[in-house]
Amino acid sequence: MDYRIAPAVRIAGRCRVPGDKSISHRAVMLAALAQGESRFDGFLAGADTLATAAAFRAMGVAIDGPQDGSVRVQGVGLHGLQPPAGALDMGNAGTGMRLLAGLLAGQRFGVTLTGDESLSRRPMARVIGPLRQMGADLAAREGDTPPLVLRPVAQLRGIDYALPMASAQVKSCLLLAGLYAQGQTCVTEPAPTRDHTERMLAAFGWPVTRQRGRVCITGGRGSLQATQFSIPGDISSAAFPLVAAVIAAQGEVLIEGVGVNPTRTGILDILRAMGADITLLNPRDAGAEPVADIRVRASRLRGIAVPPELVPLAIDEFPAIAVAAACAQGQTLITGAAELRVKESDRIAAIASGLGMLGITVETLPDGLRIEGGQFRGGTVDSHGDHRIAMAFSLAALRAPEAVRIRDCVNVGTSFPGYTVLMRGLGLEIEEA
């Protein structure tokens, strides 16, 4: 399925984006391991999170929903998961596979984690290495790619691990494995990354110690307790109407109920530094997470050197940021973002290819991009099956004189079901073709 987007000049209105994907994954995982019934609303009914829910159903967890975003999970306790009848298919969900690898590494039954063609190319060495240090028995294909085969072990042991590269997925994988480890598991980050796992563990009643980039939990004690909460809108999904409003010739958009966890708001800081008119309204809390409404207006942007400390806080938003950079006056430099090469696609290569196809001068770097602001032209972009690449380049038509076509957009449903409907409501002339 492709997108065809005609030129448009005005983006305006109010909207609410789907629930946060990162939080939805973690909500199902911890609720499944808790004692009692957990309830939450705002759950993202995307392909990735539904794959995680299906995996836990296959391990004997009763899950009702999602129904209009509401989910009820009957937790089975830390040691109540049952061996699945077959391999667990995580589809396109890299977060789901890496976090489940940690959570299942200490089980007393074996399990195999598989994925689609894209996920089967993504490297898992960064979780395999430290999990083996904890005593996990797991194997992967040559090149440390899925499927992952986890064999039963009697007991994991806690480790003190320094992440060589900032990664919330690796950190969360080890913390979830730490629930089943003897002793303390500590992870030290070279830079802050999203902290949803730490916040949610605490919300389920598991003590977490955090100090200066180091997070620790102690395994083998106590239990997770069922709870209720609301999942905020995903700021990674909000990035697309947000950037659309910024680069459009005219307009103003209000995005309601977006999670503004400070480990996720790098995109707001980067766009503000580029000159974007963005205001947070009605700040409040949803469970353990801060939430606000985001008002954004059409703005004149300038190129910047993205501050390195903001890179991990906006790692999933760089496809949208790159489109904004192409509309800015001057040069934008992104470095320290090597993580982009192991996402759903090699996003550094995919962004450079897409910008080049639409007439923008761009240079790839080993860990980033140098983008010269300019004028988009019409053309065709290959998304490489990457949902965020597809959505990001759909915005280019707001600054192009001819139509833009995006190929292979079916995976947009993994994170943003209803994307074309929402964006058409704001004024983007987008059609599925």
Buried (B, 14 or more C-beta within 10 A) or exposed (E): EBBBBBBBEBBBBBBBBBBBBBBBBBBBBBBBBBBBBBBBBBBBBBBBBBBBBBBBBBBBBEBEBBEEBBBBBBBBEBEBBEEBEEBBBBBBBBBBBBBBBBBBBBBEEBBBBBBBEBBEBBBBEBBBEBBEBBBBEBEBEEEBBBBBBBBBBEEBBBBEBEBEBBBBBBBBBBBBBBBBBBBBBBBBBEBBBBBBBBBBBBBBBBEBEEEEBEBBBBBBEEBBBBBEBBBBBBBBBBBBBBBBBBBBEEBBBBBBBBBBBEBBBBBBBBBEBBBBBBEBEEEEEBBBBBBBBBBBBBBEBBBBEBEEEBBBBBBBBBBBBBBBBBBBEEBBBBBBBBBBBBBBBBBBBBBBBBBBBBBBEBEBBEBBBBBBBBEBBBBBBBBBBBBBBBBBBBBBBBBBEEBBBBBBBBBBBBBBBBBBEBBEBBBBBBEEE
